[in-house]
Amino acid sequence: MENAAHIEDDTKEDQMKKMKTGKLPTGKLVRLACVGAVLMICGCISVGPDYVRPDGATPATWHAGLEEGITDRQSDEEETAKWWTALGDPMLSDLVGRAVEGNLDIKEAQARLRESRARLGISRSGLFPSLDATGLATKSRGSEETGGGQEREFYSVGFDAAWELDLFGGVSRSVEAAQADLQAEEEGLRDVLVSLTAEVALNYAELRTAQARLAAVEKNLQVQEESYRLVRTRVAAGLDDELTELQARYNLENARSQLPGLRASINEAMNRLSILLGETPGSLQGLLREQMPVPAAPLEIVVCVPADLLRRRPDIGRAERELAAQTARIGVATAELYPKLTLNGSIGLEALSPDKLLRTTSHAYTIGPRVTWPIFSAGSIRRNIDVQSALQEQALIQYESTILNALEEVENALVSYAEEERRRESLQEAAQAAREAMDLARTNYIAGLSDYDDVLDAQRMLLSLEEQLAQSSGTALTYLIQLYKALGGGWERPGTNAVTINDRSEETL
């Protein structure tokens, strides 16, 4: 009140001097500074719930037994990140490296990461004042009935500033949400890496499995062609009848009929690998045409304890960061219930003609706070808080579901790999017995001790078992790859991962 009286007592001459200098009285500046300081302190208040990372419920040990060379000892991070190197196949390692460099899904994930980083910058800008340069030149003419029909010119240049003080933490919560979104996208990029390395390895395993099956069929074809020539010779000599020759022929052609399907599978696997590498189909034909064995599993396979999945699986990390972001958005919605204080100000030059614009008498300014407080919104603000709270509940459920799915994937992969290894061992024994049986049947047939049916049965069984053995080797490798993927292998921690995350802010480290 005292200040108001003082202003009223100012003479017109004093007020003109203040306007000419373009300065506020020192007392006003001091009081405004004090008010700003108090409001800045109040800005430390953030409404809405503070995020607390939930405890993921995981068992102490895996339900599936650790067998077939599987151990749960402490593993090296780099060893887990580059698990494919343990398979001892340089070609596979080269393909994985090329895929990380050229895969389109990786590039898309990197673009989403850059988008999230830019959105974080937009959110942070709300914490600072805005400053605009303005310029205006108008010419107007009033009605002769109301204004005498006179023309009037007006010119102004200056700066407008506005600063909405974050009294109740709405902007801070939005920054918190954007930061969590950025971290979620970083985890999403690593999740793409996990999936990509696994897909490259799975398709590579399928390729080598199809080549091994093709090699088994071709090897058996050579044996059957020799048997067919032998039968024809015996038929020509009158030692066998035409039925035996026909049986040998359809057995041979039946085996040969498997070749086109296997060659097509090999071609499809090569093309899928090309796409994963971001290259055109057919680009890997020359590199992968040569038949190579199915990569063998390492002697020791290291798995982590269940609790470590929360740290190693990027899909779990992404779900947790999305939960954190949604929790912050409740605070953003809650802040809409409270007043907003904006400090506005402008300074510039105003004149009725351009030649007078630079005179000292043309100085002008305005300054003052603006307060807005929603009084009636028909409950829309509180309903929005309810919406954000429900979304937070959904995010929490999704986080818990992601953990359960991760545990299921590991348990299934552990059992499947162990059981397939047992099956492969049995198939190895069966295939060895089938080879000996075929040799014996062929010897007995030549000696006249048995008919050709025994040879046909032995050849069909050997071909079937050797194909199953080749398929089983590939299936066991597939389950092993799925186990590594389920454990979260295929990416390195920030600072060492193959895909560089540039311009990382301190808050996301």
C-alpha positions in Angstrom: 0.0 0.0 0.0 2.8 2.3 0.8 4.4 1.7 -2.6 1.0 2.3 -4.3 0.7 5.7 -2.5 4.3 6.6 -3.5 3.5 5.9 -7.2 0.3 8.0 -7.0 2.4 10.9 -5.6 4.8 10.8 -8.5 4.6 13.9 -10.6 3.9 13.6 -14.3 7.4 14.8 -14.9 8.9 12.0 -12.8 6.9 9.4 -14.6 8.0 10.8 -18.0 11.6 10.6 -16.8 11.1 6.9 -15.8 9.6 6.1 -19.2 12.4 7.9 -21.0 15.1 5.9 -19.2 13.2 2.7 -19.6 14.2 1.6 -16.1 12.2 0.4 -13.1 12.7 2.0 -9.7 15.4 0.2 -7.7 12.8 -0.7 -5.0 10.6 -2.5 -7.5 13.5 -4.5 -8.9 14.5 -5.6 -5.4 10.9 -6.6 -4.5 10.5 -8.5 -7.8 13.8 -10.3 -7.2 12.7 -11.4 -3.8 9.3 -12.6 -5.1 11.1 -14.5 -7.9 13.5 -16.1 -5.4 10.6 -17.3 -3.2 8.7 -18.7 -6.2 11.9 -20.5 -7.3 12.1 -22.2 -3.9 8.4 -23.1 -4.2 9.2 -24.6 -7.6 10.9 -27.5 -5.8 7.5 -28.9 -4.9 6.5 -31.7 -7.3 3.0 -33.1 -7.1 2.1 -36.6 -8.0 3.7 -39.9 -6.8 7.5 -40.3 -6.7 8.6 -43.4 -8.7 9.9 -46.4 -6.8 11.3 -49.3 -8.8 9.2 -52.4 -8.1 10.7 -55.5 -6.8 10.5 -58.2 -9.5 9.5 -61.5 -7.9 11.9 -64.2 -9.2 12.7 -67.7 -7.9 16.1 -68.3 -6.3 17.0 -71.0 -8.8 15.8 -72.4 -12.1 13.2 -75.1 -11.9 14.7 -77.0 -14.8 17.9 -78.9 -13.8 21.2 -77.6 -15.0 22.7 -80.4 -17.1 24.4 -81.1 -20.4 27.3 -78.8 -19.6 25.1 -76.0 -18.3 26.3 -74.1 -15.2 25.1 -71.1 -13.2 28.5 -69.7 -12.3 29.2 -66.0 -12.5 29.6 -65.1 -16.1 31.6 -62.3 -17.8 29.5 -59.5 -19.3 31.5 -59.5 -22.5 31.2 -63.3 -22.8 27.4 -63.0 -22.5 27.3 -60.0 -24.9 29.1 -62.0 -27.7 27.8 -65.5 -27.0 27.9 -66.5 -30.7 31.7 -66.5 -30.5 31.5 -69.5 -28.2 30.2 -71.5 -31.1 33.6 -71.2 -32.8 32.3 -70.3 -36.3 34.1 -67.3 -37.8 31.5 -67.1 -40.6 28.7 -66.7 -38.0 30.6 -64.0 -36.2 31.2 -62.1 -39.4 27.5 -62.2 -40.3 26.5 -61.0 -36.9 28.9 -58.0 -37.2 27.6 -57.1 -40.7 24.0 -57.4 -39.5 24.6 -55.0 -36.6 26.1 -52.5 -39.0 23.5 -52.7 -41.8 20.2 -54.1 -40.4 17.3 -51.8 -41.1 15.5 -52.6 -37.7 18.7 -51.3 -36.0 18.6 -48.1 -38.0 14.9 -47.6 -37.2 15.6 -48.1 -33.5 18.4 -45.6 -33.6 16.0 -43.1 -35.3 13.5 -43.7 -32.5 16.3 -43.1 -30.0 17.2 -39.8 -31.6 13.5 -38.8 -31.6 13.3 -39.5 -27.8 16.4 -37.5 -27.2 14.9 -34.5 -29.1 11.7 -34.8 -27.2 13.6 -34.7 -23.9 15.2 -31.5 -25.1 11.7 -30.1 -25.8 10.5 -31.0 -22.3 13.6 -29.4 -20.7 13.0 -26.1 -22.6 9.9 -25.6 -20.5 12.1 -25.0 -17.5 13.6 -21.8 -19.0 12.2 -18.4 -20.1 11.3 -17.8 -23.7 12.4 -14.6 -25.5 10.9 -13.4 -28.8 12.0 -10.5 -31.0 9.0 -8.5 -32.4 8.5 -5.9 -35.0 5.3 -4.1 -36.0 4.4 -1.5 -38.6 0.7 -0.6 -39.2 -1.2 2.0 -41.0 -4.9 2.5 -40.2 -7.7 4.8 -41.1 -10.8 5.3 -38.9 -14.4 5.8 -40.2 -15.4 9.4 -40.9 -18.5 8.8 -38.8 -16.5 7.8 -35.7 -12.9 8.9 -36.1 -12.9 11.7 -38.6 -11.4 9.5 -41.3 -7.9 10.3 -40.3 -5.0 8.0 -41.1 -2.6 6.8 -38.4 0.8 5.0 -38.5 2.3 3.0 -35.7 5.8 1.4 -35.5 7.4 -0.8 -32.8 10.3 -3.1 -32.3 11.4 -4.9 -29.2 11.7 -8.1 -27.2 9.0 -10.1 -25.4 9.9 -12.5 -22.6 7.8 -15.0 -20.7 8.7 -17.5 -18.0 6.2 -19.9 -16.5 7.5 -20.8 -13.0 7.3 -24.5 -12.3 5.6 -24.0 -8.9 4.2 -27.5 -8.6 6.6 -29.5 -10.6 4.5 -30.1 -13.7 7.3 -29.3 -16.1 9.8 -31.2 -14.0 7.5 -34.3 -14.1 7.3 -34.0 -17.9 11.1 -33.9 -18.1 11.2 -36.9 -15.8 8.8 -38.7 -18.1 10.7 -37.8 -21.2 14.0 -38.9 -19.7 12.4 -42.3 -18.8 11.1 -42.5 -22.3 14.6 -42.0 -23.7 16.0 -44.7 -21.4 13.2 -47.0 -22.5 14.2 -46.4 -26.2 17.8 -47.2 -25.3 16.7 -50.5 -23.8 14.5 -50.9 -26.9 17.6 -50.6 -29.1 19.4 -53.2 -27.1 16.3 -55.4 -27.3 16.5 -55.2 -31.1 20.2 -56.2 -30.9 19.3 -59.2 -28.8 16.6 -60.3 -31.3 18.8 -59.5 -34.3 21.8 -61.5 -33.2 19.5 -64.4 -32.3 17.7 -64.3 -35.7 21.0 -64.2 -37.6 22.2 -67.2 -35.6 18.9 -69.1 -36.0 18.9 -68.6 -39.8 22.5 -69.6 -40.0 21.7 -72.7 -38.0 18.8 -73.5 -40.4 21.1 -73.0 -43.4 23.8 -75.3 -42.1 21.2 -77.8 -41.0 19.7 -77.9 -44.5 23.2 -78.3 -46.0 23.9 -81.2 -43.6 20.6 -82.9 -44.5 21.4 -82.4 -48.2 24.9 -83.9 -47.7 23.3 -86.9 -46.0 20.8 -87.5 -48.8 23.6 -87.1 -51.4 25.8 -89.6 -49.6 23.0 -92.1 -49.4 22.1 -91.5 -53.0 25.6 -92.7 -54.0 25.2 -95.9 -52.1 21.7 -96.5 -53.6 23.0 -95.8 -57.1 25.7 -98.4 -56.6 23.1 -100.9 -55.3 20.8 -100.1 -58.3 23.7 -100.8 -60.7 24.4 -104.0 -58.9 20.8 -105.1 -59.1 20.6 -104.4 -62.8 23.8 -106.4 -63.3 22.3 -109.4 -61.4 19.0 -109.1 -63.3 20.8 -109.1 -66.7 22.7 -112.2 -65.5 19.4 -113.9 -64.6 20.2 -113.9 -60.8 17.3 -111.5 -59.9 13.9 -110.7 -61.4 12.5 -107.4 -62.7 10.6 -106.7 -59.5 13.9 -106.4 -57.6 15.1 -103.9 -60.2 12.0 -101.8 -59.9 12.2 -101.8 -56.1 15.8 -100.6 -56.2 14.8 -97.9 -58.7 11.8 -96.4 -56.8 13.9 -96.4 -53.6 16.6 -94.4 -55.4 14.2 -91.9 -57.0 12.3 -91.5 -53.7 15.6 -90.4 -52.1 16.4 -88.1 -55.0 13.0 -86.4 -54.7 14.2 -84.9 -51.4 16.9 -82.8 -53.1 14.8 -80.0 -54.6 13.1 -79.2 -51.3 16.4 -79.1 -49.4 18.0 -76.8 -52.0 15.1 -74.5 -51.8 15.4 -74.3 -48.0 19.1 -73.5 -48.4 18.3 -70.7 -50.8 15.6 -69.3 -48.6 17.9 -69.3 -45.5 20.5 -67.4 -47.5 18.0 -64.8 -48.6 16.7 -64.3 -45.1 20.3 -63.8 -43.9 20.8 -61.2 -46.7 17.7 -59.3 -45.5 18.9 -59.4 -41.9 22.2 -57.9 -43.0 20.3 -55.1 -44.8 21.5 -56.4 -48.2 19.6 -57.6 -51.3 18.5 -61.2 -51.6 21.2 -63.4 -53.3 24.1 -61.3 -52.1 25.4 -64.1 -49.8 25.1 -67.0 -52.3 28.8 -67.0 -53.1 29.8 -66.7 -49.5 27.6 -69.4 -48.0 27.3 -71.8 -50.9 30.0 -74.1 -49.6 28.7 -76.7 -47.2 29.9 -76.2 -43.6 29.1 -78.3 -40.5 26.5 -77.2 -38.0 28.3 -75.2 -35.3 28.8 -77.2 -32.1 27.8 -76.1 -28.7 30.6 -75.1 -26.3 31.7 -77.5 -23.6 30.3 -75.1 -20.9 27.2 -73.0 -21.1 26.9 -70.4 -18.4 23.4 -69.2 -17.3 22.7 -66.5 -14.8 20.5 -66.9 -11.7 16.8 -65.8 -12.2 17.2 -62.5 -10.4 19.9 -61.4 -12.9 17.4 -61.4 -15.7 16.0 -58.1 -14.3 19.3 -56.5 -15.1 20.3 -58.4 -18.3 17.1 -58.5 -20.3 16.5 -55.3 -22.2 12.8 -56.0 -22.7 12.4 -56.0 -18.9 14.5 -52.8 -18.6 12.3 -51.2 -21.2 9.1 -52.2 -19.4 10.5 -50.8 -16.1 11.4 -47.5 -17.8 8.0 -47.2 -19.4 6.5 -47.7 -15.9 8.7 -44.9 -14.6 7.6 -42.6 -17.4 3.9 -43.3 -16.8 4.3 -42.6 -13.1 5.8 -39.2 -13.9 2.8 -38.4 -16.2 0.5 -38.7 -13.2 2.4 -35.8 -11.7 2.1 -33.8 -15.0 -1.7 -34.4 -14.9 -2.0 -33.5 -11.2 -0.1 -30.2 -11.6 -3.0 -29.0 -13.8 -5.1 -28.7 -10.6 -2.9 -25.9 -9.2 -2.2 -22.3 -10.2 0.3 -21.3 -12.9 2.4 -18.2 -12.5 3.9 -16.6 -15.6 6.3 -13.7 -15.5 5.8 -11.5 -18.6 7.9 -8.6 -19.8 8.7 -6.7 -22.9 11.0 -3.9 -23.8 11.2 -2.0 -27.0 10.7 1.2 -29.0 7.4 2.7 -30.1 6.7 5.6 -32.4 4.1 7.1 -34.8 6.7 7.5 -37.6 9.9 5.6 -38.5 12.2 8.6 -38.1 11.2 8.9 -34.4 11.6 5.2 -33.6 15.3 5.6 -32.4 14.7 8.6 -30.1 15.0 8.2 -26.3 11.4 9.2 -25.9 10.3 6.1 -27.8 11.4 3.7 -25.1 8.6 1.5 -23.7 8.4 -1.5 -21.4 5.8 -3.7 -19.6 6.4 -6.1 -16.8 4.2 -8.1 -14.5 3.1 -11.5 -13.4 0.1 -13.5 -14.7 -1.7 -16.1 -12.6 -4.1 -18.7 -14.0 -6.0 -21.2 -11.9 -8.6 -23.6 -13.3 -11.9 -23.1 -11.4 -14.3 -25.2 -13.4 -13.5 -27.8 -16.0 -16.4 -30.3 -15.5 -14.0 -32.8 -13.8 -11.8 -33.2 -16.9 -8.6 -32.6 -15.0 -9.3 -35.2 -12.3 -10.5 -37.6 -15.0 -7.2 -37.2 -16.8 -5.4 -38.0 -13.5 -7.5 -41.2 -13.3 -6.6 -42.0 -16.9 -2.9 -41.6 -16.2 -3.2 -43.7 -13.0 -4.9 -46.5 -14.9 -2.2 -46.4 -17.5 0.4 -46.6 -14.7 -1.4 -49.7 -13.4 -1.3 -51.2 -16.9 2.4 -50.5 -17.2 3.1 -52.2 -13.9 1.1 -55.3 -15.0 3.1 -55.3 -18.3 6.3 -55.1 -16.4 5.4 -58.1 -14.2 4.2 -60.0 -17.3 7.5 -59.3 -19.1 9.4 -60.8 -16.1 7.1 -63.9 -16.1 7.5 -64.4 -19.9 11.3 -64.1 -19.5 11.4 -66.8 -16.8 9.2 -69.0 -19.0 11.5 -68.6 -22.0 14.6 -69.6 -20.0 12.9 -72.6 -18.4 11.6 -73.9 -21.7 14.9 -73.4 -23.4 16.8 -75.2 -20.7 14.6 -78.2 -20.8 14.3 -78.3 -24.7 18.1 -78.1 -25.1 18.8 -80.8 -22.6 16.2 -83.1 -24.0 17.3 -82.5 -27.6 20.9 -83.4 -26.6 19.7 -86.7 -25.3 17.7 -87.3 -28.5 20.8 -86.5 -30.6 22.9 -89.0 -28.7 20.3 -91.7 -29.3 20.1 -90.9 -33.0 23.9 -91.1 -33.2 23.8 -94.6 -31.9 20.9 -95.6 -34.1 22.6 -94.2 -37.2 25.7 -96.1 -36.5 23.7 -99.3 -36.1 21.8 -98.6 -39.3 25.1 -98.2 -41.3 26.3 -101.6 -40.0 22.9 -103.2 -40.8 23.0 -101.8 -44.3 26.5 -103.1 -44.9 25.5 -106.5 -43.6 22.2 -106.7 -45.6 24.1 -105.8 -48.8 26.8 -108.4 -48.1 24.1 -111.1 -47.4 22.3 -110.1 -50.6 25.4 -110.4 -52.7 26.1 -113.8 -51.1 22.5 -114.9 -51.8 21.7 -115.3 -48.1 18.8 -112.8 -48.2 16.6 -111.0 -50.7 16.8 -107.4 -51.7 14.0 -106.3 -49.3 16.5 -106.3 -46.4 18.7 -104.0 -48.4 15.8 -101.6 -49.2 14.7 -101.5 -45.6 18.3 -100.9 -44.3 18.9 -98.1 -46.9 15.6 -96.4 -46.1 16.3 -96.5 -42.3 19.8 -95.2 -42.7 18.7 -92.3 -44.8 15.9 -91.5 -42.3 18.2 -91.7 -39.3 21.0 -89.6 -40.8 18.5 -86.9 -41.8 17.1 -87.0 -38.3 20.6 -86.7 -36.8 21.4 -83.7 -39.0 18.1 -82.2 -38.1 18.6 -82.9 -34.4 22.0 -81.2 -34.4 20.4 -78.1 -35.9 17.5 -78.2 -33.5 19.8 -78.5 -30.5 21.7 -75.5 -31.7 18.4 -73.6 -32.2 17.4 -74.3 -28.6 20.8 -73.1 -27.4 20.4 -69.9 -29.4 17.0 -69.4 -27.9 18.5 -70.0 -24.4 21.1 -67.3 -25.0 18.4 -64.9 -26.3 16.2 -65.7 -23.3 19.1 -64.8 -21.0 19.4 -61.4 -22.6 22.7 -62.1 -24.5 23.5 -60.1 -27.5 24.3 -56.5 -26.4 27.0 -54.8 -24.4 26.6 -52.2 -21.7 26.7 -48.4 -22.5 30.2 -47.4 -23.7 31.0 -50.8 -25.2 28.1 -51.9 -27.2 28.4 -52.3 -31.0 25.8 -49.8 -31.8 27.0 -46.4 -30.6 24.4 -44.2 -28.8 25.7 -40.7 -29.5 25.2 -37.5 -27.5 24.1 -39.3 -24.4 23.1 -37.0 -21.6 24.4 -37.4 -18.1 21.0 -38.3 -16.8 20.7 -41.4 -19.1 24.1 -42.9 -18.1 
